[in-house]
């Protein structure tokens, strides 16, 4: 729960709101309690707006504790009950932890931008999220990742051919996805961005003398060979040459 405010021409109102993911996978919020207007609340929690906000946040914390307490569900278990043939009783739920960070990074909003740009019908948000979850939990091929996601507590509503169709779009929007993820990473927690680590692919050559952009450097295989680093300028150079 958190405190939100709404300003009108004559007053400022305080609310306690709850954020959640709706059935369409979109992050939204709803007001669960109206605390009152600033003018009314100042009479009880004077003398400043900061005092009102401090009280409101304490109330939001109490609402959160009450919600968690009321949310507990008791499930009965009968060890003698027989299972029906072909009935799925095992579900993968490890992805739910990753799902929190997926939406915290705003990747669902990025998918919404991509969907509006290309105007396709398949659910690219579900496809991208399931591919990420499967890649982290159990790295598979695209086909096997789809099979893996079928065992999730929330199975995919898309088809395998939709996964293959989305790959071309995701490849084109790779820069957008990476830049938005990096920008939103500050929302997931504090981080030090003054030092950036990145991985580069190197190619080595069976020659002895340096030649143009082929030079001696550090190789992850520790080979004493000339190497060349693969990056965008190099790709453009190779495309022009070949």
Secondary structure, 3 states (H helix, E strand, C coil): CEEEEEECCCCEEEEEEEEEECCCCCEEEEEEEEEEEHHHHHHHCCCCHHHHHHHHHHHHHHHHHHHHHHCCCCCCCCCCCCCCCCCCCCCECCHHHHHHHHHHCCHHHHHHHHHHHHCCCCCHHHHHHHHHHHHHHCCCCHHHHHHHHCCECCCCCCCHHHHHHHHHHHHHCHHHHHHHHHHHHHHHCCCCCCCCCCCCEEEEECCCCCECCEEECCCCCCCCCEEEEECHHHHHHHHHHC
